[in-house]
Structure formats: C-alpha cells, structure tokens
Amino acid sequence: MKAEPSFTISDLAREFDVTTRTIRFYEDQGLLELSQTGAAAYLQPHVTVSA
C-alpha cells in the first residue's frame, strides 16, 4: 500500500494563494483536519467538508 502524500500549511497556502492564517482559520472552523507532527502540521488528501 502506498503512503498518501501530505501537505504542509505553507504548501496549501501557496497552492491556493491564501495566507497560512486562512488555512488555520479553516482548521479552527472544522473545514480542514490537520495532523500535527512535531512543529509541523500536515493535511492528508482527504478533506472533510461540513455543510
């Protein structure tokens, strides 16, 4: 089984042309689920979207 890629908050912010604070806001609102490993937080490819 292949390991799924993960993305840092900075990677996501750069990819979607938003600030890292925006990514943190989405996490706080429950729109993104990030995994914390040490000082870095990563987003796995599956994104939970709440209605």
HELIX and SHEET records of a PDB file:
HELIX    1   1 ILE A    9  PHE A   16  1                                   8    
HELIX    2   2 THR A   20  ASP A   28  1                                   9    
SHEET    1   A 3 PHE A   7  THR A   8  0                                        
SHEET    2   A 3 ALA A  40  LEU A  43 -1                                        
SHEET    3   A 3 LEU A  34  THR A  37 -1                                        
END                                                                             
